[in-house]
Structure formats: structure tokens, C-alpha cells
Amino acid sequence: GWAESPAYFCTATETGRDIIQWLVNEKVDLPPHPFEQFMVPDSEPVGHGNGASEIHVYVDDYVLAVIQDMAQTLVRRVARATLHGIHSIFPPPSRLGHTGGKDPISEKKLQKGDAMFAIQKEILGFMLDGRTRTVWLPEAKRDGIITEINRLLKKKHCARKRFLSLTGKLINATRIGPATKAFLNPFFKATRNDPKLVGIGLHSALRQALKDLPA
């Protein structure tokens, strides 16, 4: 993840983010980018006031959030600035003269709709709704976790590897609900000293946490 990325990689991607933010803030007049068609929806959202935008980097993904302005220009401006900004740090093969090289911006992912602005969208494994300002787990991920919890509740012991797999999924899932992190304390205690089998006693705090989490 981000913490394990080499320093030079972090510097490059963060520099790209800073360039994008500057291009947006300064309203630099940029030429159309051939990839922006994959980012700007045909029906752009209604503008509100001066608009607002947030640009973040997670490892090698640029995450964009935009509230359209009254002039109906901000979404396209952010899309265009992002594409030009990334290419300013990671030039495409056409600029480098690299025969057979791949564009650092994946056109394949763009064609799938991964970068298209939408009010409701899956980002970094979570569903987000910009209108209601809510976030939740995708249905398949949620149901998978609940199914595994129900299976473990039928057991008195669980193999350490299987238990750690569930714990990892729960750590990720609880990022969107800080209050639920307290439920994970019994999970961490259960794996102290690296036991081969994790006990799920009938009256244990771990079993209670397993019951509470799906709720």
C-alpha cells in the first residue's frame, strides 16, 4: 500500500496531484484532451454556487470529487486538468517516442467507465453517493463478510489463517464506520501469540463481536 511505496514514487504522484490542483485553481486554459470524453458524462450535473473540487492520490489512483459550478464548467475543467497533469509527470509514449509503450493513463479502464464522473460510484472498494453524502459496502462484499461470520458462529474454533482473512476484511470495512472499530478489539486479542486455532467460546467477547458486527 501507500506506506510501502518507494519515496520517489510517492513524490511523483503527489507532485502530479499538486499540478492538477494548481491548473484547476488558476483556471489555466488547457486544450481538449482526447481522454476527457471518458470522464465527463453527456448529462452534466446541475451547478451550485462557485462549485468545489477535491483531488487526492491513493497509491497510483487519482480520486476526484467535484461539485459542479453554476457556469457548468468545473467538471470538465477538473477532468482536463487531471489528464494533462498526469501526463506532465508521466508522459505518454507518443511524447517520449517510445515504440510499443503503454500510456500511463489506462485507456482500457477509461473505456470501462472507471473514470466517469457519477453521483453514485464505487471508489476504492466502497460505494459513495455524492447527493446524499453516504458511503457503504458494495452488496457482494457485504454479503460475503456476513456469510463468513455466520459460518464461524457455528464453530467453537477457527483456523488462524481463515480468521486472519476475515479480520483483514473487517479492518477494511470498518474504515467507513469509525465507531465500529471497537468491535475489532476481541479479534486482535484472539490472535495474540499466533495460535494455530482461534477459540470462539459460547460466552466470549469474540463471539459477541461476531454477532454485533452484521447489525
matplotlib code that plots the C-alpha trace (Angstrom):
import matplotlib.pyplot as plt

x = [0.0, 0.8, 3.1, 5.2, 5.5, 9.1, 9.6, 10.3, 7.0, 5.1, 6.8, 5.9, 2.2, 1.8, 3.6, 1.1, -1.8, -0.3, 0.0, -3.6, -4.8, -2.9, -4.3, -7.8, -7.3, -5.7, -8.2, -5.5, -6.8, -5.9, -6.5, -9.1, -7.6, -8.6, -9.4, -11.8, -14.7, -14.3, -14.7, -17.3, -20.9, -23.2, -25.6, -23.5, -24.9, -26.6, -24.2, -24.3, -22.6, -18.9, -18.5, -15.8, -13.3, -11.1, -8.2, -6.5, -4.0, -4.2, -1.0, -1.3, -5.0, -6.2, -9.5, -11.6, -14.7, -16.4, -19.5, -20.4, -20.4, -23.2, -21.2, -21.3, -17.6, -15.9, -16.4, -14.8, -12.1, -11.1, -11.2, -9.0, -6.6, -6.2, -5.4, -2.9, -1.4, -0.8, 0.8, 3.0, 4.6, 4.1, 4.4, 2.6, 4.7, 3.8, 5.6, 8.6, 8.9, 8.7, 7.6, 5.2, 4.9, 1.7, 0.0, 0.3, -3.4, -5.1, -7.4, -8.8, -10.0, -11.4, -13.4, -14.9, -16.2, -13.8, -13.1, -16.5, -17.9, -21.1, -23.2, -23.1, -19.9, -17.7, -14.3, -11.5, -13.9, -16.7, -19.9, -20.3, -23.3, -22.4, -26.0, -26.9, -23.2, -23.4, -20.9, -21.5, -20.0, -20.9, -23.5, -21.3, -18.6, -21.1, -22.8, -19.5, -18.5, -21.9, -21.8, -18.4, -19.4, -22.4, -20.3, -17.8, -20.7, -21.5, -17.9, -16.0, -12.7, -11.3, -8.1, -5.8, -5.3, -9.1, -9.7, -7.0, -8.6, -11.9, -10.2, -8.4, -11.8, -13.3, -10.5, -11.0, -14.8, -14.8, -12.8, -16.1, -17.6, -15.0, -17.4, -17.3, -13.6, -14.2, -15.8, -12.4, -10.6, -11.6, -10.3, -6.8, -6.7, -7.7, -4.7, -2.1, 0.8, -0.1, -2.3, -2.9, -6.6, -8.7, -11.2, -14.8, -16.2, -20.0, -19.8, -16.7, -16.3, -15.2, -18.5, -20.4, -18.5, -19.2, -22.9, -22.9, -20.9, -23.6, -26.1]
y = [0.0, 3.7, 3.2, 0.7, 2.7, 3.9, 7.6, 8.6, 7.1, 9.0, 12.2, 11.8, 11.0, 13.7, 16.2, 15.3, 16.0, 19.4, 20.3, 19.3, 21.4, 24.4, 24.0, 23.9, 26.8, 29.1, 28.2, 27.6, 27.4, 23.9, 22.3, 19.5, 16.1, 13.0, 11.0, 13.6, 12.0, 9.1, 11.3, 13.9, 12.5, 13.5, 15.0, 17.0, 17.7, 21.0, 23.6, 25.0, 28.4, 28.5, 24.8, 22.8, 20.1, 17.8, 15.8, 13.0, 10.3, 6.8, 4.8, 5.2, 6.2, 9.8, 10.2, 13.2, 14.8, 17.7, 19.9, 21.4, 25.3, 27.5, 28.0, 24.3, 24.2, 22.8, 19.1, 19.3, 21.6, 19.2, 16.2, 18.1, 19.3, 15.8, 14.2, 16.9, 17.0, 13.2, 13.3, 16.2, 13.8, 10.5, 11.4, 9.1, 7.1, 9.5, 12.3, 10.1, 8.4, 5.0, 2.5, -0.1, 1.6, 1.9, 5.1, 5.6, 6.5, 3.2, 3.8, 0.3, 1.3, 4.6, 2.7, 0.6, 3.8, 3.7, 7.4, 8.7, 11.3, 10.0, 10.9, 7.3, 5.4, 2.6, 4.1, 2.1, -0.7, 1.4, 2.8, 6.6, 8.8, 12.4, 13.7, 12.0, 12.1, 8.5, 5.6, 1.8, -1.5, -3.0, -5.7, -8.6, -7.6, -7.1, -10.4, -12.2, -10.9, -11.7, -15.2, -15.9, -14.5, -16.8, -19.8, -19.0, -18.6, -22.3, -23.3, -23.3, -22.9, -21.4, -21.9, -18.9, -18.3, -18.2, -16.0, -13.5, -13.4, -12.3, -9.9, -8.2, -7.7, -6.3, -3.8, -2.5, -2.5, -0.5, 2.4, 3.9, 3.5, 4.6, 3.7, 0.0, -0.3, -1.1, -4.4, -5.5, -5.5, -9.1, -10.1, -8.7, -10.3, -13.6, -13.7, -12.8, -15.2, -16.6, -19.5, -22.2, -22.3, -19.3, -20.1, -18.8, -19.6, -19.5, -16.7, -15.0, -11.3, -12.5, -14.4, -11.3, -9.1, -11.5, -11.3, -7.5, -6.6, -7.6, -5.5]
z = [0.0, 0.3, 3.3, 1.4, -1.8, -2.5, -1.7, -5.3, -6.4, -3.7, -4.7, -8.4, -7.8, -5.2, -7.5, -10.2, -7.7, -6.9, -10.6, -11.2, -8.2, -9.5, -13.0, -11.6, -9.1, -11.6, -14.3, -16.8, -20.3, -21.5, -24.9, -25.0, -24.1, -26.1, -23.0, -21.4, -23.3, -20.9, -17.8, -18.5, -18.6, -21.5, -19.0, -16.6, -13.1, -12.2, -10.9, -7.3, -6.5, -7.2, -7.2, -5.3, -6.0, -4.1, -5.6, -3.8, -4.6, -3.2, -4.2, -8.0, -8.3, -8.6, -6.8, -7.8, -6.2, -7.8, -7.1, -10.4, -10.6, -11.9, -15.2, -15.8, -16.5, -13.4, -14.0, -17.5, -16.2, -13.5, -15.9, -18.4, -15.7, -14.3, -17.7, -18.6, -15.1, -15.0, -18.5, -17.4, -14.8, -16.6, -20.3, -22.9, -25.4, -28.2, -26.4, -25.4, -28.8, -27.0, -29.6, -28.2, -24.8, -22.9, -21.8, -18.0, -18.1, -18.8, -21.8, -21.2, -17.7, -19.1, -21.7, -18.9, -17.2, -14.3, -14.5, -15.5, -13.1, -11.4, -8.5, -7.2, -7.7, -6.3, -5.2, -3.6, -2.7, -1.3, -2.7, -2.4, -3.1, -3.6, -3.4, 0.0, 1.2, 2.3, 1.9, 2.2, 1.3, -2.1, -1.8, -2.8, -0.3, 2.5, 1.9, 1.7, 5.1, 6.7, 5.3, 6.7, 10.1, 10.2, 9.4, 12.2, 14.7, 14.1, 15.3, 18.5, 16.8, 13.6, 11.8, 12.3, 8.5, 7.9, 10.9, 9.8, 6.4, 7.9, 10.2, 7.3, 5.5, 8.6, 9.2, 5.7, 6.0, 9.3, 7.7, 6.8, 10.3, 12.9, 15.8, 14.7, 15.2, 18.9, 17.8, 16.4, 19.8, 20.5, 17.1, 17.8, 21.3, 19.8, 17.6, 20.2, 20.4, 16.9, 17.9, 15.3, 16.3, 17.4, 20.1, 19.7, 23.1, 23.6, 26.1, 24.7, 23.7, 20.3, 19.7, 20.9, 18.5, 15.6, 16.4, 16.7, 13.6, 10.9, 12.8]

ax = plt.figure().add_subplot(projection="3d")
ax.plot(x, y, z, "-o")
ax.set_aspect("equal")
plt.show()
